[in-house]
Amino acid sequence: MFIIPLYFFLTFSVRAEFLGKFVIYNQKEGEYATLSVLNKPKSVTFAPNPGPLPSEDVSSLMALILGVSIPKEFSWNGLQAGNFFDRPNAILMINVDAVPKGIHLNLGATEKFPLIMNEMATEMYEIIPLTPQVTLASHVDNIFEGKSVVRSVSHNTHMSMTGASNGQDSLTSFWNEAQESWMTLSGKGDAKSSLNKHQVLKKISSVLPPDFHYDEVNMIVTLNTKRLQVSYNMDDSVNFNIFSEIVFIMYQVEELLLNKDFVNDGVPDVFTFSITTLKALQNKYGEESTQVQGAVLLIEQIIQKVSSSFKRLYNGNIFIASLTTGSDVSVLKDQKEKIDKVISSLKVTDNILDQRIPEIHISEKLEENAKHKLCKSIQNFMTPNGLLKFKCAGESLDIYRSRRTLSTTPADGVVEDNWNLASAYDKSFPAIWNIWLWFVVGFTLTVYAISVSMWYMDPGDSIIYRLTLQRIKVD
């Protein structure tokens, strides 16, 4: 399966040597992330007041909504059983990373579920995968033999790979900074350039909502409302990136609308559109700036437009959800003095340490042992009960485990052979077991009903008795 090695290749080719990053933990329930339901068919129902959704169950919930089995335990009890033979034709996830504190996106959600964050997964690209090795799209695509239509779009490489698959109709797109164009990977791993910067600029006018206006000559996007007056210069990469991400998402939607044959092919489709450029805008202008407020207004209207387009495309038989995560910009600024103290305590030269808070990158020439010691020393400098902790590269790729599993992990030295574990079963075992169970039950009841009816059969009830009765009289 090419997704995992490709993920590592893209991660380290684009990011160079990633040492780790500062992350916020001990978030309160629903404080950091929320799953909003934008559209659901009649076949999908939720229990009233089901409580918060564990972050590791987000993709499992999507798979179960499609009627697909999942490879891990599902602990949330908010999803009610629906008609198994009438499942949604597709799943669309529209994700928005780093929503400023105090801002709630107006997306017209019918239901909202706060998330309980798993400390093993603190970033959005760690929440969305079904498991660290399997994406929701690849899981669904493999079950249906690669026939699902899969699209994943994000400016960020990490996020784009969370919706990737190796199916025959799978496309994964992300922005290539070096080539200044969007790159698209097919399910076979073939890469090709898509829209370049010039083409993106040409398409901005066609995707902007009514309150926005693009001046192609001066390359400036303006927003004029009673509440907001703001402009964005497309020569600035931070401004350009957020409009580029939105343009390419709309470009993918238009491509899908041109070919509707896949809608009724009986195979569920998976779409993952992620907006990840809002955080850079906050770092540049501030969380409460008019530029950020204008960008939030733009994102709200674009999401509603995308949602409406997909509802028409699938005639309403599609489950649409939006996953939003909070911004850590203000927290990192508040903790900047502490972070600077940690960095200065490392006593490393600038040619080794490449600081891009909250991430830290280091020179490729540094030995692996030195990298490990450097990372561990940063973790030791952080107080155990503080708001921030440092996560070394690779920690987020561990298997997601629940707090119950973590608390019962055996101590070192315990031999696995002595654990008395149950036998391993194939993933299709439950389905096969149910088929045989109900076949035996049905066959037994059928034989019993036939036997009882034959036992109490009278001469007048069957043609056999009528024919033999005449023969007896003749004799």
C-alpha positions, 0 to 999 in steps of 0.5 A, a space after each residue: 500500500 503506497 499511502 504510508 511510504 508516500 506520506 513519509 516521503 512527502 513529509 520529509 521532502 517538504 519539511 526536511 528534518 522534522 524534530 517535533 512541535 509544541 502542542 496544547 493538551 488537557 483540553 476541556 470537552 468540546 473546547 478544541 474541536 467540534 463535529 457539525 452535521 451539515 446534511 444527513 439522509 433519513 437513514 441516518 439518525 442520532 440519539 438525543 443528547 448522546 454526549 461528546 464524541 471521542 476524537 479517535 471515533 470520528 472516521 469510525 462514525 463516518 464508516 458506520 454511517 456508510 454501513 461499512 465495518 471498522 477495524 477497531 472498537 467504537 465506543 460512542 453510542 450516539 449513532 442509532 441503527 438505521 436501514 442497512 439496505 438504504 445507506 448514504 451514497 457518499 461522505 463529504 468532510 469539510 474540515 477547517 483547522 485553527 478557527 480563532 478563539 471565540 468564533 463559531 462558524 455559521 454553517 447551518 449545522 443541524 447537529 453538533 457534537 463536541 470532541 473529547 481529544 485523545 492525547 495521542 492525537 492533537 492535530 487535525 491530521 491525526 484525528 481524521 485517519 481511521 487508524 495511523 496506517 489506514 485512512 477512511 477513504 482507503 478503508 472504504 475503497 478497499 472494501 469496494 475493490 477500488 471503485 469508490 470516487 475519492 477526492 482529497 484537497 488541502 494546501 497542507 500535505 499532511 491534511 491532503 494525505 488523510 483523505 488519500 486512497 490507492 483506488 483507480 478513481 482516487 485523486 489527492 491534491 496539495 500545494 507545491 511551494 517550490 513549483 507554485 502549483 497544485 500537485 495531484 496524486 492518483 491512486 497509483 502514485 502518479 503525480 502531475 501538476 494541476 493549477 499553477 499560480 497564474 491559473 489560480 489567480 484567473 479563477 478567483 473571480 469565479 468562486 468569490 461570494 457576492 460581497 467579495 470583489 477581485 481586481 485582476 489588474 492590481 491583484 487585490 481582493 476586497 470585502 465591503 460590508 457594513 461591518 467589514 472593509 478589508 483587502 487582500 493583496 495576492 502578491 502576499 503568499 499568506 493572503 494568496 494561499 487561503 484563496 488558492 485553497 478555496 479556488 482548488 476546492 471549488 475547481 474539484 467540485 466543478 469537475 465532479 459536477 461535470 460527470 455525474 455517472 458515478 453518483 448511482 453506481 452503487 459504490 459509496 464515495 468519500 470526499 475530504 476538503 480541508 482548509 488549513 491556511 487560516 492559521 498563517 493568516 492569524 500569525 500574520 495579522 492577529 486572531 482579532 484582525 479584520 483580515 481573519 474576520 473576512 477570511 472566516 466570512 469567506 470560508 462560511 459562504 464557501 462551505 455552504 456553497 460546496 455543501 449545497 452543490 453536493 446535496 444537489 449532486 447526490 439528490 440529498 443522499 449524502 452525509 456532510 459533516 464539518 470538523 473544526 479545530 481551535 487555534 493555538 496561536 494565542 496560547 503559543 504567544 502567551 507561552 512564547 517566553 517559556 518556549 524561548 527559554 526552552 530553546 535557549 537552554 538547548 545551547 545549539 547553534 542556529 545552523 543546526 536549529 531551524 525554529 518555526 514555532 510551534 514546529 522545530 526543524 533541525 539540520 539533516 547532518 545531525 546524527 539520529 542519536 543526537 536528534 533523539 537526545 535533543 528532542 528528549 531534552 526539550 520534553 524534560 524542560 517542559 513542566 509535566 503539569 503545564 499547558 504545553 508539551 513537546 511531541 517528538 516526530 513519530 509519536 503521533 504515528 503510534 497506534 491510537 489507544 484509549 486511556 483505558 488501554 494505556 492504563 492497563 499496558 503491562 510493565 516491561 518484562 512481561 512475556 507476550 506468550 503468557 498473556 493468554 490472548 484470544 485467537 486472532 480471527 480474520 476481519 470477515 469472521 463476524 460476517 461469515 459467522 452471522 451468515 451461517 447462524 441465520 442460515 442454520 436458524 432459517 433451515 431448522 425452522 423450515 424443516 420443522 414447519 414442513 415436518 409438522 404440516 406433514 404429520 397432521 396432514 388429512 386425506 382431504 388435504 393433499 392430492 396424494 390422498 385423493 388419488 390413492 383413495 380412488 385406487 383403494 375403492 377400485 381394489 
